Amino acid sequence: MVIIGFIFLSILLSILYLCLMYSRSYEFKENNIMTEPSANTIPSPCISQCCLDEQDVCVGCHRHIDEITGWHGADNQKREQILKNCSQRKQQKKHL
């Protein structure tokens, strides 16, 4: 059972990594057409150290899995809030 869970987690993380790498050069607009990101779009905080902890938070960028998967559809206001959440999580980890 543990092996199956490990395999599933490995596959999930591989897919997540590929999605993040692919998303760095393109963005989805509301009509689902992929375009190059504009100069004023906040870039992803991904640092390519993708690994989720027990709370489903990436140990690299400190985003929750919901924030990672929702990044493409988020406007700059939402992205700023996600980055604030990441900063708070990072500070909390330093104090543990």
N, C-alpha and C positions, 0 to 999 in steps of 0.2 A: 504494500500500500504506500509506503514511504517512497519507494522508487517511482511509482506512478505519479505521485505528487511532485517529486523532483523533476521528472521529465516534463510534466505539464507546466511547471513554473519556468523551466528553461525555455520551452517553446514560447510561452507568453512573453518572457523578457526579450527573446530574440525578435519576435514580431514588434514589440514596443520599440526596440532599438532601431530596427529598420524603418519604422514609421517616423521616428524622430529624425533620423538621418535624411530621409526623403523630404521631410517638412522644412528643413533648414533653407532650402533654396526656392520653395514655392509656398503659396498660401491658397486656401480655399476661400472664394468669395461666396456671398449669399446664394448665388445661382449655381454653386458647385463647380464653377470653372476655375481651373488652377491658373494662377498668374504669379509673376515675380512679385515679391513683397515690395511695398512702397518704402520710400526713405523714412517716412514718419511712423512706420509700424514697429512696435516693440519686438525685438527678436527673442527667440526662445532662450531661456537660461540654461538649457541643456549643456553639460560639459562632458558628455559621452562617458560618464561613469554610472551608467544606469543599473541600479540594483535597489529593489524595494525592501524596506525593513518590515517589522511586524505590523506596523500601522499603515502599510501600503504607501509609504513616503519614500521617494527616491533619495538615496544617500548621497547622490552627486549634486543635484540641483535643489533638493528639499521640497519638491512639489509632490502633492498627493496624487495618486493615480487618476482621480477625477479631474484634477487640474491639468495633468499631462494630456489626457485624452481630449479635454475640452479646449486646449490652447488654440487650435486652428480656428474655431468658431468664435473665439473671444475677441471683443473689441479692445482698444487700448486701455480703456477705463478698467475693464475686467482684468486685463493682463497686469496692470499696475497693482491691483488688489492681490492678485496671485503672487506677484513678486514681494509684496509686503508680507504676505503669509509665509513665504519661503524664508524671508529674513528673520521673522519671529521664530520660526522652527529652528533655524540655524543657531540663533542666540540661545534658545532653550536647550539645545543639545550641548552647547559649550558649557552650560552651567550644571549639567548632570554629572 
